[in-house]
Amino acid sequence: MVFTYAPLVPLPARITDVAGSLAIPRVRIIGDADAAAALRGDLALRTAARLPEGTDPDAVEITLSLVGQGAQEAYTLDTRGDGIRIHGHDAAGLFYGTRTLLQLLQETPDGWAVPRVLVDDVPRFAYRGVMLDLARHFFSVAEIEAYIDRASALKFNHLHVHLTDDQGWRIQIDSWPLLTERGSIGDAGPCAGGYLSKDDYRHVVEYAAARHMTVVPEVDLPGHTHAVGVAYPELVEEPWVSETAVAEAAALGQDLPVHGEHFAGWAVGHSSVRIHEERTYEFVADVLNELAEMTPGPYLHIGGDECLGTSAADFATFIARVTRIAAATGKTPVTWHEAGAVADIAPGTVGQYWGSVTPQGAHAEEAAHFVARGGALIMSASDRTYLDMKPSEDFPLGLSWAGVVPLRTAYDWDPASVVPGVSESEILGIEAPLWTETVDSYADLETLVFPRLLAHAETAWSPQAARDWDGFQARVGLIG
Protein backbone atom coordinates (compact mmCIF):
# COMPACT_ATOMS: atom_id res chain seq x y z
CA MET A 1 0.00 0.00 0.00
CA VAL A 2 1.05 3.63 -0.36
CA PHE A 3 2.38 4.86 2.98
CA THR A 4 1.05 8.44 2.62
CA TYR A 5 1.77 9.47 6.19
CA ALA A 6 5.39 8.42 6.40
CA PRO A 7 7.25 11.16 8.29
CA LEU A 8 8.85 12.56 5.15
CA VAL A 9 9.00 16.09 3.77
CA PRO A 10 9.15 16.51 0.87
CA LEU A 11 6.85 13.65 -0.06
CA PRO A 12 8.71 11.19 -2.33
CA ALA A 13 7.50 10.46 -5.82
CA ARG A 14 6.75 6.85 -4.84
CA ILE A 15 6.82 5.21 -1.41
CA THR A 16 5.52 1.76 -0.50
CA ASP A 17 5.07 0.46 3.04
CA VAL A 18 5.65 -3.22 3.78
CA ALA A 19 4.53 -2.96 7.45
CA GLY A 20 6.75 -3.31 10.48
CA SER A 21 10.07 -1.71 11.28
CA LEU A 22 13.77 -2.45 11.17
CA ALA A 23 15.52 -2.14 14.54
CA ILE A 24 18.95 -0.49 14.38
CA PRO A 25 21.07 -1.14 17.48
CA ARG A 26 24.29 -0.36 15.58
CA VAL A 27 25.18 0.44 11.99
CA ARG A 28 27.88 -0.51 9.53
CA ILE A 29 28.13 1.97 6.64
CA ILE A 30 29.75 0.79 3.41
CA GLY A 31 29.95 2.02 -0.15
CA ASP A 32 30.54 5.47 -1.63
CA ALA A 33 33.21 7.11 0.54
CA ASP A 34 31.94 10.71 0.35
CA ALA A 35 28.35 9.82 1.09
CA ALA A 36 29.40 7.44 3.86
CA ALA A 37 31.54 10.08 5.58
CA ALA A 38 28.72 12.62 5.44
CA LEU A 39 26.17 10.15 6.73
CA ARG A 40 28.36 9.13 9.67
CA GLY A 41 28.58 12.73 10.81
CA ASP A 42 24.89 13.39 10.29
CA LEU A 43 23.85 10.22 12.11
CA ALA A 44 25.93 11.30 15.08
CA LEU A 45 24.13 14.64 15.12
CA ARG A 46 20.69 13.11 14.53
CA THR A 47 21.06 10.56 17.33
CA ALA A 48 23.30 12.62 19.65
CA ALA A 49 26.00 10.01 18.95
CA ARG A 50 23.85 7.28 20.54
CA LEU A 51 23.81 5.07 17.43
CA PRO A 52 27.27 3.49 17.31
CA GLU A 53 28.96 1.97 14.30
CA GLY A 54 30.12 -1.63 14.64
CA THR A 55 31.04 -4.79 12.76
CA ASP A 56 29.23 -7.34 14.92
CA PRO A 57 26.35 -9.44 13.53
CA ASP A 58 23.73 -7.17 15.13
CA ALA A 59 24.94 -4.12 13.21
CA VAL A 60 22.59 -3.09 10.41
CA GLU A 61 24.49 -2.62 7.17
CA ILE A 62 23.79 0.61 5.26
CA THR A 63 24.97 0.24 1.67
CA LEU A 64 25.47 3.44 -0.35
CA SER A 65 26.03 3.03 -4.07
CA LEU A 66 26.05 5.07 -7.26
CA VAL A 67 24.28 3.46 -10.20
CA GLY A 68 25.33 6.11 -12.74
CA GLN A 69 22.14 6.11 -14.76
CA GLY A 70 18.61 7.42 -14.68
CA ALA A 71 17.22 10.85 -13.87
CA GLN A 72 19.39 13.45 -12.18
CA GLU A 73 19.08 13.58 -8.37
CA ALA A 74 16.97 10.42 -8.29
CA TYR A 75 17.50 7.63 -5.76
CA THR A 76 15.98 4.51 -4.27
CA LEU A 77 15.95 3.60 -0.59
CA ASP A 78 15.04 0.09 0.55
CA THR A 79 14.64 -0.91 4.21
CA ARG A 80 12.64 -4.09 3.59
CA GLY A 81 15.47 -6.59 4.17
CA ASP A 82 18.07 -7.16 6.86
CA GLY A 83 19.94 -3.99 5.89
CA ILE A 84 19.37 -0.61 4.30
CA ARG A 85 20.26 0.00 0.66
CA ILE A 86 20.42 3.45 -0.94
CA HIS A 87 21.18 3.72 -4.66
CA GLY A 88 21.76 7.17 -6.11
CA HIS A 89 21.52 7.82 -9.82
CA ASP A 90 24.22 10.43 -9.20
CA ALA A 91 26.06 11.84 -6.17
CA ALA A 92 23.25 14.31 -5.44
CA GLY A 93 20.66 11.54 -5.58
CA LEU A 94 22.69 9.45 -3.16
CA PHE A 95 22.91 12.42 -0.79
CA TYR A 96 19.14 12.96 -0.96
CA GLY A 97 18.58 9.29 -0.23
CA THR A 98 20.55 9.72 2.99
CA ARG A 99 18.42 12.78 3.87
CA THR A 100 15.33 10.60 3.56
CA LEU A 101 16.90 7.95 5.77
CA LEU A 102 17.63 10.55 8.45
CA GLN A 103 13.97 11.64 8.41
CA LEU A 104 12.78 8.02 8.66
CA LEU A 105 15.00 7.27 11.63
CA GLN A 106 12.93 7.26 14.83
CA GLU A 107 13.84 6.65 18.47
CA THR A 108 11.56 4.06 20.10
CA PRO A 109 11.46 2.71 23.68
CA ASP A 110 13.60 -0.18 22.40
CA GLY A 111 16.12 1.97 20.51
CA TRP A 112 16.46 3.37 17.01
CA ALA A 113 14.43 2.00 14.09
CA VAL A 114 13.13 2.83 10.63
CA PRO A 115 9.84 1.76 9.00
CA ARG A 116 10.11 -0.90 6.34
CA VAL A 117 9.60 0.96 3.09
CA LEU A 118 10.68 1.14 -0.51
CA VAL A 119 11.23 4.68 -1.76
CA ASP A 120 11.72 5.39 -5.46
CA ASP A 121 12.20 9.13 -5.71
CA VAL A 122 12.94 11.84 -8.25
CA PRO A 123 12.40 15.63 -8.02
CA ARG A 124 9.70 17.48 -9.91
CA PHE A 125 11.85 20.55 -10.56
CA ALA A 126 15.59 20.77 -11.18
CA TYR A 127 15.92 24.15 -9.42
CA ARG A 128 14.85 24.19 -5.78
CA GLY A 129 16.08 27.35 -4.14
CA VAL A 130 16.15 29.47 -1.04
CA MET A 131 17.24 33.10 -1.01
CA LEU A 132 18.95 34.89 1.85
CA ASP A 133 19.07 38.70 1.89
CA LEU A 134 22.46 39.63 3.34
CA ALA A 135 22.15 43.28 2.35
CA ARG A 136 19.46 44.35 4.83
CA HIS A 137 20.80 42.07 7.56
CA PHE A 138 24.24 40.53 7.34
CA PHE A 139 24.67 36.91 8.43
CA SER A 140 28.00 35.38 9.41
CA VAL A 141 29.55 32.46 7.55
CA ALA A 142 28.53 30.14 10.40
CA GLU A 143 24.92 31.34 10.19
CA ILE A 144 24.86 30.91 6.40
CA GLU A 145 26.21 27.39 6.84
CA ALA A 146 23.51 26.62 9.40
CA TYR A 147 20.87 27.69 6.89
CA ILE A 148 22.50 25.57 4.19
CA ASP A 149 22.27 22.57 6.53
CA ARG A 150 18.57 23.16 7.19
CA ALA A 151 17.73 23.75 3.52
CA SER A 152 19.77 20.88 2.06
CA ALA A 153 18.12 18.49 4.53
CA LEU A 154 14.86 19.37 2.76
CA LYS A 155 16.44 18.70 -0.67
CA PHE A 156 16.85 22.34 -1.72
CA ASN A 157 19.75 22.59 -4.13
CA HIS A 158 20.31 26.34 -4.75
CA LEU A 159 21.23 29.13 -2.34
CA HIS A 160 20.59 32.58 -3.82
CA VAL A 161 22.53 35.18 -1.83
CA HIS A 162 21.26 38.75 -2.23
CA LEU A 163 24.62 40.45 -1.73
CA THR A 164 23.85 44.10 -2.45
CA ASP A 165 21.04 46.56 -1.91
CA ASP A 166 20.41 50.11 -0.77
CA GLN A 167 21.31 49.26 2.83
CA GLY A 168 24.63 47.52 2.27
CA TRP A 169 27.23 45.94 -0.02
CA ARG A 170 28.27 42.50 1.28
CA ILE A 171 30.94 41.05 -1.05
CA GLN A 172 34.61 41.96 -1.44
CA ILE A 173 35.53 43.29 -4.89
CA ASP A 174 39.26 43.91 -5.25
CA SER A 175 38.98 46.41 -8.10
CA TRP A 176 36.51 48.58 -6.15
CA PRO A 177 37.65 48.32 -2.51
CA LEU A 178 35.46 51.13 -1.14
CA LEU A 179 32.35 49.00 -1.76
CA THR A 180 33.09 47.08 1.42
CA GLU A 181 35.17 49.74 3.20
CA ARG A 182 32.32 52.26 3.10
CA GLY A 183 29.28 50.50 1.67
CA SER A 184 29.08 47.58 4.12
CA ILE A 185 28.60 49.63 7.28
CA GLY A 186 25.19 49.20 8.89
CA ASP A 187 22.00 47.50 7.74
CA ALA A 188 18.24 48.09 7.71
CA GLY A 189 18.07 47.91 11.48
CA PRO A 190 20.28 48.34 14.54
CA CYS A 191 23.03 45.90 13.52
CA ALA A 192 26.56 46.75 12.40
CA GLY A 193 26.52 45.25 8.91
CA GLY A 194 29.57 43.48 7.53
CA TYR A 195 30.65 41.68 4.39
CA LEU A 196 31.99 38.41 3.03
CA SER A 197 35.65 38.42 2.09
CA LYS A 198 36.53 36.45 -1.00
CA ASP A 199 37.79 33.65 1.24
CA ASP A 200 34.52 33.73 3.19
CA TYR A 201 32.52 33.53 -0.02
CA ARG A 202 34.57 30.65 -1.41
CA HIS A 203 34.15 28.81 1.90
CA VAL A 204 30.36 29.21 1.68
CA VAL A 205 30.43 27.98 -1.93
CA GLU A 206 32.46 24.92 -0.97
CA TYR A 207 30.30 24.18 2.07
CA ALA A 208 27.18 24.40 -0.06
CA ALA A 209 28.68 22.22 -2.80
CA ALA A 210 29.47 19.49 -0.26
CA ARG A 211 25.71 19.43 0.39
CA HIS A 212 24.84 19.57 -3.31
CA MET A 213 23.72 23.19 -3.21
CA THR A 214 24.73 25.69 -5.89
CA VAL A 215 25.33 29.29 -4.81
CA VAL A 216 23.63 31.93 -6.97
CA PRO A 217 25.12 35.37 -6.21
CA GLU A 218 23.09 38.52 -6.83
CA VAL A 219 24.33 42.06 -7.38
CA ASP A 220 21.16 44.13 -7.76
CA LEU A 221 21.26 46.59 -10.68
CA PRO A 222 20.52 49.27 -11.84
CA GLY A 223 18.31 50.08 -8.82
CA HIS A 224 18.77 49.07 -5.18
CA THR A 225 22.22 50.68 -5.50
CA HIS A 226 22.27 53.38 -2.81
CA ALA A 227 25.14 51.54 -1.03
CA VAL A 228 27.20 51.78 -4.22
CA GLY A 229 26.75 55.56 -3.98
CA VAL A 230 27.99 55.55 -0.38
CA ALA A 231 31.25 54.09 -1.66
CA TYR A 232 31.43 55.77 -5.08
CA PRO A 233 28.98 58.70 -5.26
CA GLU A 234 29.93 59.45 -8.86
CA LEU A 235 28.40 56.14 -10.02
CA VAL A 236 24.90 56.73 -8.63
CA GLU A 237 22.18 59.28 -9.30
CA GLU A 238 20.71 61.53 -6.61
CA PRO A 239 17.83 59.69 -4.86
CA TRP A 240 14.46 59.84 -6.58
CA VAL A 241 11.97 60.10 -3.73
CA SER A 242 8.25 59.78 -4.45
CA GLU A 243 5.41 61.16 -2.36
CA THR A 244 4.55 57.59 -1.44
CA ALA A 245 8.08 57.02 -0.13
CA VAL A 246 7.87 60.20 1.94
CA ALA A 247 4.58 59.09 3.49
CA GLU A 248 5.80 55.56 4.19
CA ALA A 249 9.03 56.79 5.78
CA ALA A 250 7.05 59.14 8.01
CA ALA A 251 4.71 56.34 9.05
CA LEU A 252 7.65 54.10 9.96
CA GLY A 253 9.68 56.86 11.60
CA GLN A 254 12.51 56.31 9.12
CA ASP A 255 14.81 58.76 7.38
CA LEU A 256 14.73 59.41 3.65
CA PRO A 257 17.78 58.51 1.57
CA VAL A 258 20.60 61.06 1.31
CA HIS A 259 23.10 60.72 -1.53
CA GLY A 260 26.43 59.36 -0.30
CA GLU A 261 25.20 58.52 3.22
CA HIS A 262 24.25 55.13 4.69
CA PHE A 263 20.52 54.41 4.31
CA ALA A 264 18.76 52.23 6.86
CA GLY A 265 15.19 52.75 5.66
CA TRP A 266 12.93 50.27 3.94
CA ALA A 267 11.87 52.38 0.96
CA VAL A 268 12.57 50.97 -2.50
CA GLY A 269 12.88 52.37 -5.99
CA HIS A 270 14.76 55.56 -5.20
CA SER A 271 18.26 54.64 -6.39
CA SER A 272 19.90 54.02 -9.76
CA VAL A 273 23.36 53.85 -11.18
CA ARG A 274 24.13 56.42 -13.88
CA ILE A 275 22.97 54.59 -16.95
CA HIS A 276 24.51 56.94 -19.54
CA GLU A 277 28.00 57.00 -18.00
CA GLU A 278 30.54 54.60 -19.52
CA ARG A 279 32.26 54.34 -16.13
CA THR A 280 29.13 52.60 -14.85
CA TYR A 281 29.61 49.72 -17.27
CA GLU A 282 33.31 49.45 -16.38
CA PHE A 283 32.19 49.09 -12.77
CA VAL A 284 29.55 46.47 -13.65
CA ALA A 285 31.99 44.45 -15.76
CA ASP A 286 34.64 44.47 -13.03
CA VAL A 287 32.17 43.37 -10.36
CA LEU A 288 30.56 40.63 -12.45
CA ASN A 289 33.88 39.28 -13.67
CA GLU A 290 35.28 39.03 -10.15
CA LEU A 291 32.08 37.43 -8.90
CA ALA A 292 32.02 34.95 -11.78
CA GLU A 293 35.65 34.02 -11.13
CA MET A 294 34.86 32.84 -7.59
CA THR A 295 31.47 31.27 -8.42
CA PRO A 296 31.61 27.77 -9.96
CA GLY A 297 27.82 27.61 -10.41
CA PRO A 298 26.19 28.52 -13.73
CA TYR A 299 24.22 31.63 -12.68
CA LEU A 300 24.82 35.34 -12.05
CA HIS A 301 21.80 37.23 -10.75
CA ILE A 302 21.84 40.92 -11.68
CA GLY A 303 18.57 42.10 -10.14
CA GLY A 304 16.58 44.41 -12.37
CA ASP A 305 13.62 45.09 -10.07
CA GLU A 306 11.87 48.15 -8.65
CA CYS A 307 13.61 50.83 -10.71
CA LEU A 308 10.81 53.29 -10.03
CA GLY A 309 12.66 56.48 -10.95
CA THR A 310 14.21 55.08 -14.13
CA SER A 311 12.55 55.59 -17.50
CA ALA A 312 11.56 52.52 -19.52
CA ALA A 313 14.02 53.53 -22.26
CA ASP A 314 16.93 53.90 -19.85
CA PHE A 315 16.04 50.64 -18.10
CA ALA A 316 15.98 48.83 -21.45
CA THR A 317 19.34 50.32 -22.44
CA PHE A 318 20.91 49.14 -19.21
CA ILE A 319 19.39 45.65 -19.04
CA ALA A 320 20.15 44.83 -22.69
CA ARG A 321 23.80 45.73 -22.18
CA VAL A 322 24.34 44.30 -18.70
CA THR A 323 22.72 40.94 -19.38
CA ARG A 324 25.26 40.60 -22.18
CA ILE A 325 28.10 41.62 -19.86
CA ALA A 326 26.93 38.91 -17.46
CA ALA A 327 26.68 36.34 -20.26
CA ALA A 328 30.20 37.23 -21.41
CA THR A 329 31.53 35.92 -18.09
CA GLY A 330 30.36 32.46 -19.14
CA LYS A 331 27.42 32.46 -16.72
CA THR A 332 23.70 32.48 -17.38
CA PRO A 333 22.19 35.85 -16.39
CA VAL A 334 19.24 35.81 -14.01
CA THR A 335 17.00 38.84 -13.41
CA TRP A 336 13.78 39.61 -11.60
CA HIS A 337 10.81 39.41 -13.93
CA GLU A 338 10.48 43.18 -14.61
CA ALA A 339 13.49 42.86 -16.92
CA GLY A 340 11.28 40.78 -19.20
CA ALA A 341 9.83 44.08 -20.42
CA VAL A 342 13.10 44.64 -22.31
CA ALA A 343 12.74 43.44 -25.89
CA ASP A 344 16.48 42.96 -26.41
CA ILE A 345 17.35 41.18 -23.17
CA ALA A 346 20.23 38.74 -23.74
CA PRO A 347 18.97 35.43 -25.16
CA GLY A 348 18.87 32.67 -22.58
CA THR A 349 18.43 34.99 -19.62
CA VAL A 350 16.46 33.36 -16.79
CA GLY A 351 13.62 35.32 -15.21
CA GLN A 352 12.63 35.13 -11.56
CA TYR A 353 8.92 35.75 -11.17
CA TRP A 354 7.99 37.50 -7.91
CA GLY A 355 4.43 38.58 -8.75
CA SER A 356 1.36 37.02 -7.18
CA VAL A 357 -0.23 33.71 -8.17
CA THR A 358 -2.78 35.84 -10.02
CA PRO A 359 -0.47 37.98 -12.17
CA GLN A 360 -1.09 41.71 -12.05
CA GLY A 361 -0.54 44.25 -14.82
CA ALA A 362 2.19 43.20 -17.25
CA HIS A 363 3.80 40.66 -14.90
CA ALA A 364 2.74 37.57 -16.86
CA GLU A 365 3.78 39.08 -20.18
CA GLU A 366 7.16 40.11 -18.77
CA ALA A 367 7.73 36.64 -17.34
CA ALA A 368 6.75 34.85 -20.54
CA HIS A 369 9.21 36.96 -22.54
CA PHE A 370 12.16 35.15 -20.93
CA VAL A 371 10.88 31.88 -22.35
CA ALA A 372 10.37 33.48 -25.77
CA ARG A 373 14.03 34.59 -25.68
CA GLY A 374 15.24 31.05 -25.01
CA GLY A 375 15.39 31.30 -21.22
CA ALA A 376 13.25 29.85 -18.45
CA LEU A 377 11.53 30.88 -15.23
CA ILE A 378 12.16 30.52 -11.52
CA MET A 379 8.85 30.88 -9.68
CA SER A 380 8.86 32.95 -6.47
CA ALA A 381 5.25 34.06 -6.20
CA SER A 382 5.43 36.64 -3.41
CA ASP A 383 2.04 35.80 -1.92
CA ARG A 384 3.14 32.18 -1.52
CA THR A 385 6.94 31.90 -1.27
CA TYR A 386 8.14 35.13 0.35
CA LEU A 387 9.26 33.99 3.77
CA ASP A 388 9.31 37.56 5.10
CA MET A 389 5.54 37.86 4.74
CA LYS A 390 3.78 37.53 8.08
CA PRO A 391 2.23 34.09 8.70
CA SER A 392 -0.52 35.78 10.73
CA GLU A 393 -1.79 39.34 11.10
CA ASP A 394 -0.34 39.80 14.59
CA PHE A 395 3.00 38.07 13.99
CA PRO A 396 5.83 40.16 15.51
CA LEU A 397 8.17 39.81 12.51
CA GLY A 398 7.74 40.28 8.80
CA LEU A 399 5.80 42.48 6.41
CA SER A 400 2.45 42.06 4.67
CA TRP A 401 2.59 44.05 1.41
CA ALA A 402 2.08 40.81 -0.58
CA GLY A 403 -0.44 39.52 1.95
CA VAL A 404 -0.44 37.42 5.08
CA VAL A 405 0.92 33.94 4.23
CA PRO A 406 0.00 31.18 6.71
CA LEU A 407 1.32 27.67 6.21
CA ARG A 408 -1.63 26.43 4.15
CA THR A 409 -1.41 29.42 1.80
CA ALA A 410 2.31 28.70 1.34
CA TYR A 411 1.45 25.08 0.51
CA ASP A 412 -1.59 25.47 -1.75
CA TRP A 413 -0.32 26.53 -5.15
CA ASP A 414 1.05 25.06 -8.36
CA PRO A 415 4.05 26.87 -9.92
CA ALA A 416 3.09 25.57 -13.38
CA SER A 417 -0.34 27.23 -13.26
CA VAL A 418 0.66 30.85 -12.65
CA VAL A 419 1.94 32.31 -15.94
CA PRO A 420 -0.42 31.61 -18.88
CA GLY A 421 1.27 30.02 -21.87
CA VAL A 422 4.34 28.86 -19.94
CA SER A 423 4.54 25.09 -19.63
CA GLU A 424 6.02 23.13 -16.73
CA SER A 425 9.03 22.20 -18.87
CA GLU A 426 9.83 25.92 -19.21
CA ILE A 427 10.00 26.39 -15.45
CA LEU A 428 13.36 25.65 -13.84
CA GLY A 429 11.75 25.44 -10.42
CA ILE A 430 10.85 27.51 -7.40
CA GLU A 431 12.69 29.67 -4.90
CA ALA A 432 11.63 30.85 -1.43
CA PRO A 433 13.21 34.24 -0.65
CA LEU A 434 13.78 35.72 2.80
CA TRP A 435 14.08 39.50 2.75
CA THR A 436 15.46 40.80 6.03
CA GLU A 437 14.09 44.26 6.78
CA THR A 438 12.59 42.99 10.05
CA VAL A 439 15.30 40.39 10.80
CA ASP A 440 17.99 41.22 13.36
CA SER A 441 19.31 37.73 14.18
CA TYR A 442 19.48 34.11 13.05
CA ALA A 443 16.76 33.35 15.59
CA ASP A 444 14.51 35.82 13.74
CA LEU A 445 15.31 33.98 10.50
CA GLU A 446 14.21 30.65 11.92
CA THR A 447 11.07 32.20 13.38
CA LEU A 448 9.98 33.46 9.95
CA VAL A 449 11.19 30.56 7.84
CA PHE A 450 9.82 27.53 9.67
CA PRO A 451 7.58 25.65 9.17
CA ARG A 452 6.76 27.32 5.85
CA LEU A 453 10.05 26.23 4.30
CA LEU A 454 8.78 22.65 4.52
CA ALA A 455 5.81 23.59 2.34
CA HIS A 456 8.11 25.07 -0.30
CA ALA A 457 10.36 22.00 -0.22
CA GLU A 458 7.37 19.85 -1.09
CA THR A 459 6.17 22.21 -3.82
CA ALA A 460 9.61 22.05 -5.42
CA TRP A 461 10.22 18.29 -5.11
CA SER A 462 6.99 16.32 -4.98
CA PRO A 463 4.58 15.46 -7.83
CA GLN A 464 1.76 18.00 -7.89
CA ALA A 465 -0.90 15.29 -8.11
CA ALA A 466 0.41 13.59 -4.96
CA ARG A 467 0.47 16.71 -2.81
CA ASP A 468 -2.27 16.87 -0.18
CA TRP A 469 -2.72 19.39 2.63
CA ASP A 470 -4.04 16.88 5.18
CA GLY A 471 -1.20 14.48 4.48
CA PHE A 472 1.36 17.29 4.66
CA GLN A 473 0.04 18.40 8.04
CA ALA A 474 0.29 14.87 9.38
CA ARG A 475 3.83 14.40 8.11
CA VAL A 476 5.00 17.76 9.50
CA GLY A 477 3.57 16.73 12.85
CA LEU A 478 5.35 13.39 12.73
CA ILE A 479 8.70 15.03 11.95
CA GLY A 480 8.27 17.36 14.94
HELIX and SHEET records of a PDB file:
HELIX    1   1 ALA A   33  ARG A   46  1                                  14    
HELIX    2   2 ALA A   91  LEU A  104  1                                  14    
HELIX    3   3 VAL A  141  SER A  152  1                                  12    
HELIX    4   4 LEU A  178  GLU A  181  1                                   4    
HELIX    5   5 LYS A  198  ALA A  210  1                                  13    
HELIX    6   6 HIS A  226  ALA A  231  1                                   6    
HELIX    7   7 PRO A  233  LEU A  235  5                                   3    
HELIX    8   8 GLU A  243  LEU A  252  1                                  10    
HELIX    9   9 GLU A  278  GLU A  293  1                                  16    
HELIX   10  10 ALA A  312  ALA A  328  1                                  17    
HELIX   11  11 HIS A  337  ALA A  341  5                                   5    
HELIX   12  12 HIS A  363  ALA A  372  1                                  10    
HELIX   13  13 SER A  382  THR A  385  1                                   4    
HELIX   14  14 LEU A  407  TYR A  411  1                                   5    
HELIX   15  15 PRO A  415  SER A  417  5                                   3    
HELIX   16  16 GLU A  424  GLU A  426  5                                   3    
HELIX   17  17 TYR A  442  VAL A  449  1                                   8    
HELIX   18  18 ARG A  452  TRP A  461  1                                  10    
HELIX   19  19 GLN A  464  ALA A  466  5                                   3    
HELIX   20  20 TRP A  469  ILE A  479  1                                  11    
SHEET    1   A 6 ARG A  14  ALA A  23  0                                        
SHEET    2   A 6 GLY A 111  ASP A 121 -1                                        
SHEET    3   A 6 TYR A  75  ASP A  78 -1                                        
SHEET    4   A 6 ILE A  84  GLY A  88 -1                                        
SHEET    5   A 6 ALA A  59  LEU A  66  1                                        
SHEET    6   A 6 ARG A  26  GLY A  31  1                                        
SHEET    1   B 3 ARG A  14  ALA A  23  0                                        
SHEET    2   B 3 GLY A 111  ASP A 121 -1                                        
SHEET    3   B 3 GLN A 106  THR A 108 -1                                        
SHEET    1   C 9 TYR A 127  ASP A 133  0                                        
SHEET    2   C 9 HIS A 158  HIS A 162  1                                        
SHEET    3   C 9 THR A 214  LEU A 221  1                                        
SHEET    4   C 9 TYR A 299  GLY A 303  1                                        
SHEET    5   C 9 THR A 332  TRP A 336  1                                        
SHEET    6   C 9 VAL A 350  TYR A 353  1                                        
SHEET    7   C 9 LEU A 377  MET A 379  1                                        
SHEET    8   C 9 ILE A 427  LEU A 434  1                                        
SHEET    9   C 9 TYR A 127  ASP A 133  1                                        
SHEET    1   D 2 THR A 164  ASP A 165  0                                        
SHEET    2   D 2 GLY A 168  TRP A 169 -1                                        
END                                                                             
